[in-house]
Amino acid sequence: MTTTNAPQTQPPRAVRRLGDRLFAGSARGAGVLILLVLAGVAAFLVIDAVPALVAPAREVPGGRGVLPYVGPLLFGTVLAAAIALVVATPLGVAIALFLTHYAPRRLATGLAYVVDLLAAIPSIVYGFWGIVWLAPRLVPFYRWTEAHLGFLPFFAGPASVTGKTMFTAGLVLAVMVLPIITAISREVFAQVPTLHREAALALGATRWEMIRMAVLPYGRSGIIGGAMLGLGRALGETLAIALVLSVSAGTVTFNLISSTNPSTIAANIALQFPESSGIDVNTLIASGLALFLVTLAVNVIARAVVNRRADFSGAN
Amino acid sequence: MSQTTGTLLSPPPVTGGSRRKGRLPRWAAWAVFGTALVLVAGIGLPAGLALALVVLFTGVLGTLALYVLSRVTENRRTATDRLVTCVVVGAFALAMVPLLSLVYEVVSRGIGRLDGEFFNSSLVGVIGEGGGAYHAIFGTLIITGLTALISVPIGLLTAIYLVEYGSGRLKKVITFLVDVMTGIPSIVAGLFAYALFAIFFGPGVRLGIAGAVALSVLMTPVFVRSAEEVLKLVPNELREAAYALGVPKWRTVVKIVLPTAVAGLGTGVTLAVARVIGETAPLLVTVGITNATNLNPFDGRMATLPVYAFYQLTQPGVPPEFAIDRAWTAALLLIALVMALNVVARLISRFFAPTTGR
């Protein structure tokens, strides 16, 4: 009777039935389950970390309590990830620019796929590669830096003869996070409105000036978000570091080219966990909790940055 | 230059004479880099310079020479533009170095033991030569299969909720946290699964199923993201047509939406499996390693390919060379598996994509 004047904004609705309710319920249940798992990860780690936190300091590995045990590991984790980001961010942005604005249109898709292959290679294989290919090739470089740049604390030496140094580990991490930074930057660069770019070119800008004036300002939050996602990956990377870094427990040093390095949290867990029991396991889980909280914070901020851009970009 | 005609018709040069200067011909860049190569190779190679350094120095020298040349014959802005072009292309070339060297190293070191014995035998009673990864290959297949069995239903239902049912706050929270979950370090997922199973089976537990749970924590969010994107691509007209015929919503999803999206979902599953099949860290803490063949994921330690490769390389025993060879072959097999899965994913999306022809 009155249906002809029904408001147009109402979405089409199907009849609610038992099947509908069951299906909708299980779909929502699956979504909630994911939230529960994330909460569960935090809860179980806390539960298993508590015995280490309350134990007498002497019984914790290292003999000085949990914080002095985790501290140097956290330092090593952040240091390796920082090296990776310093190397990978400019490189990743340059590669994204190459793929979106320099490479021939026909080749660009294929070349982008090749860069994505870097992300598909398992991390343990990167570790293998780091040991036999990268580390030995860097040894002469470390000798050179020790001789000529030894006055800087980073290159104080003595230079490692195996090449299994913090700098090598950072470079391996850089290769691993490169595809992440490239992929996110590429996505943003490709979304720069054509009008912005053409306006810059019409004013007589060269290609680089166009990129500097139109592309980079538009893509800034994408670059930041991509770098932070790369940071999250670099912080949690395990096996590659466990293989290429020669560590000595409890070290805190900025010396990047010697063979005494702080380990990282993830690598330390991977190396110690299989032979640990009792309170040692709890201590390792406590360090895992610290890693979880740090990466969680980094990822939350990174996603917020990336999503904020999506809200304002006008591309959708 | 000698511009005599048309000076009245063309606009006067605005930017300090930048237009009066010439432009380098297209072949100039090639010529500059060619000369740089000849120079560096001519001086460097007799002096014992490594080939990689020759390429590196050629790139640096060529870039600088081109910049100076352009600065002299063209103008500052064009010179900067050329400099950036060289840097950007160089960055891409630099990124190819690890990929190519990695593939070369793994293939050349791993191909030697890629024989029948590697696929047919385990490591029971093997000291030194011989032995294989039969137990590890099947362990990886079983655990990855279980992971997919856990992750695909949960991930698919979550994606359906987000696309078809979800609204308001819960949807936003789930979307955001799924994104965040893709960034959980794999070792943390392993610790979570260990802690979960340690409650039921006591400390020191090592089970195949625990590894599958750990990998599911990593795989589910990846699959949710891709499934969500695919379901969003299903045209709304199809849903509306079904509703108009009186089809209940759940049957619309099952009979209309999912079949339309099946190719994309297949691609998503394959890529998500490729993502977790090479994970080492979570399996290291939850499943451990064994030399014997154990194909029961509910009964004690299992061998998996990545963990097998890790222990063969780091604890090779005496003499070490045979175990190290096995480690490289396992790494080669892993890369081959991941690449094959990536290719399969592309083929699925190409051949099973819905025909939209009209």
Contacts between the chains, C-beta under 8 A, distances in Angstrom:
chain1	res1	chain2	res2	distance
A	12	B	239	7.8
A	12	B	240	5.4
A	12	B	243	4.5
A	12	B	244	7.4
A	13	B	243	7.5
A	14	B	243	5.2
A	14	B	246	7.8
A	14	B	247	7.0
A	14	B	248	5.3
A	14	B	249	4.3
A	14	B	252	7.0
A	15	B	246	7.5
A	15	B	248	6.3
A	17	B	248	5.3
A	17	B	250	7.9
A	19	B	248	6.0
A	19	B	250	4.9
A	19	B	251	7.1
A	20	B	248	5.5
A	20	B	249	5.3
A	20	B	250	5.0
A	22	B	250	7.5
A	23	B	249	7.6
A	23	B	250	3.6
A	23	B	253	7.0
A	23	B	254	7.8
A	24	B	161	7.9
A	24	B	165	5.2
A	24	B	249	7.7
A	24	B	250	7.3
A	26	B	157	5.8
A	27	B	157	4.8
A	27	B	158	7.3
A	27	B	160	4.8
A	27	B	161	3.7
A	27	B	164	7.2
A	27	B	165	5.5
A	28	B	161	5.4
A	28	B	165	6.6
A	28	B	166	7.7
A	28	B	170	7.7
A	29	B	157	7.4
A	30	B	153	7.6
A	30	B	154	5.0
A	30	B	155	7.8
A	30	B	156	8.0
A	30	B	157	3.4
A	30	B	158	4.5
A	30	B	161	6.3
A	31	B	157	7.6
A	31	B	158	4.7
A	31	B	161	4.4
A	31	B	162	6.8
A	31	B	166	6.9
A	31	B	170	7.1
A	31	B	174	4.7
A	32	B	170	7.9
A	32	B	174	7.9
A	33	B	154	6.2
A	33	B	158	7.8
A	34	B	154	7.2
A	34	B	158	5.8
A	34	B	174	6.4
A	34	B	177	6.9
A	34	B	178	6.3
A	34	B	181	7.1
A	34	B	220	6.6
A	34	B	221	7.3
A	34	B	224	7.3
A	35	B	173	7.1
A	35	B	174	6.5
A	35	B	177	6.1
A	37	B	181	7.8
A	37	B	217	6.2
A	37	B	220	7.8
A	38	B	177	5.6
A	38	B	180	7.6
A	38	B	181	5.8
A	40	B	192	6.9
A	40	B	196	7.3
A	41	B	184	6.9
A	41	B	188	6.7
A	41	B	189	7.3
A	41	B	192	4.4
A	41	B	217	7.0
A	44	B	192	5.5
A	44	B	195	3.9
A	44	B	196	5.8
A	45	B	188	7.3
A	45	B	191	6.3
A	45	B	192	6.6
A	45	B	195	6.6
A	47	B	195	6.9
A	48	B	191	7.8
A	48	B	195	4.6
A	48	B	198	7.4
A	90	B	91	7.8
A	91	B	91	5.2
A	91	B	94	6.8
A	91	B	95	6.6
A	94	B	87	6.4
A	94	B	88	4.9
A	94	B	91	3.6
A	94	B	92	7.5
A	95	B	88	7.8
A	95	B	91	5.4
A	95	B	92	5.2
A	95	B	95	5.6
A	97	B	88	5.3
A	98	B	88	4.6
A	98	B	89	6.3
A	98	B	91	6.6
A	98	B	92	4.6
A	99	B	92	7.7
A	102	B	85	6.5
A	102	B	88	5.5
A	102	B	89	6.6
A	103	B	92	7.7
A	111	B	92	7.3
A	114	B	96	7.4
A	114	B	99	7.0
A	115	B	95	6.5
A	117	B	99	6.5
A	117	B	339	7.6
A	117	B	342	7.5
A	118	B	95	7.3
A	118	B	98	7.2
A	118	B	99	5.7
A	120	B	274	6.2
A	120	B	275	8.0
A	120	B	338	5.1
A	120	B	339	7.1
A	120	B	342	5.8
A	121	B	102	6.7
A	121	B	278	7.6
A	121	B	335	6.3
A	121	B	338	6.9
A	122	B	277	7.8
A	122	B	278	2.5
A	122	B	279	7.2
A	122	B	280	7.0
A	122	B	306	6.2
A	122	B	334	5.3
A	122	B	335	7.4
A	122	B	338	6.5
A	123	B	278	7.2
A	123	B	279	7.9
A	123	B	280	6.7
A	123	B	281	7.8
A	124	B	278	6.9
A	124	B	280	4.5
A	124	B	306	5.2
A	124	B	309	6.0
A	124	B	310	5.9
A	124	B	331	7.0
A	124	B	334	7.5
A	125	B	102	6.9
A	125	B	106	6.3
A	125	B	278	7.3
A	125	B	331	5.0
A	125	B	334	6.3
A	125	B	335	6.0
A	126	B	102	7.4
A	128	B	105	7.5
A	128	B	106	7.0
A	128	B	309	7.6
A	128	B	313	6.8
A	128	B	327	7.4
A	128	B	328	7.1
A	128	B	331	5.4
A	129	B	98	7.2
A	129	B	101	7.1
A	129	B	102	4.4
A	129	B	105	5.8
A	129	B	106	7.3
A	132	B	105	6.1
A	132	B	109	7.6
A	133	B	101	5.3
A	133	B	102	7.1
A	133	B	105	5.2
A	134	B	98	7.8
A	137	B	52	7.8
A	175	B	98	4.6
A	178	B	95	6.1
A	182	B	95	7.9
A	206	B	77	5.4
A	206	B	78	6.2
A	206	B	80	7.4
A	206	B	81	3.9
A	207	B	81	5.7
A	207	B	84	7.8
A	207	B	85	7.3
A	208	B	80	5.9
A	208	B	81	4.4
A	208	B	84	4.2
A	208	B	85	7.5
A	209	B	77	6.8
A	209	B	81	7.3
A	211	B	84	7.7
A	229	B	183	6.7
A	232	B	183	4.3
A	233	B	183	7.1
A	235	B	185	6.9
A	236	B	183	7.7
A	236	B	184	7.4
A	236	B	185	2.4
A	236	B	186	6.7
A	236	B	187	6.7
A	236	B	188	6.9
A	237	B	185	7.6
A	238	B	185	7.2
A	238	B	186	6.5
A	238	B	187	4.8
A	238	B	280	7.2
A	238	B	281	3.9
A	239	B	280	4.6
A	239	B	281	5.8
A	239	B	284	7.9
A	239	B	306	7.8
A	239	B	310	6.6
A	243	B	310	7.8
A	243	B	313	7.5
A	243	B	314	7.3
A	266	B	185	5.9
A	266	B	187	4.6
A	266	B	281	6.8
A	269	B	187	5.4
A	269	B	191	7.1
A	269	B	281	7.8
A	269	B	285	7.0
A	270	B	187	6.3
A	270	B	280	7.8
A	270	B	281	5.3
A	270	B	284	5.5
A	270	B	285	7.4
A	273	B	284	7.0
A	273	B	285	4.8
A	274	B	284	6.5
A	274	B	285	7.3
A	274	B	288	6.6
A	277	B	203	6.9
A	277	B	204	6.1
A	278	B	203	7.6
A	281	B	203	6.6
A	284	B	191	7.7
A	285	B	191	5.5
A	285	B	195	6.7
A	288	B	187	6.6
A	288	B	188	5.4
A	288	B	191	4.5
A	291	B	185	5.9
A	291	B	187	7.5
A	291	B	188	6.2
A	292	B	184	7.2
A	292	B	185	7.2
A	292	B	188	4.7
A	295	B	183	6.0
A	295	B	184	6.9
A	295	B	185	5.5
A	295	B	188	7.5
A	296	B	180	6.7
A	296	B	183	7.8
A	296	B	184	7.8
A	298	B	183	7.5
A	299	B	179	7.7
A	299	B	180	4.8
A	299	B	183	3.7
A	300	B	180	5.7
A	302	B	183	7.6
A	303	B	176	6.4
A	303	B	179	4.8
A	303	B	180	6.0
A	307	B	176	7.5
A	307	B	179	8.0
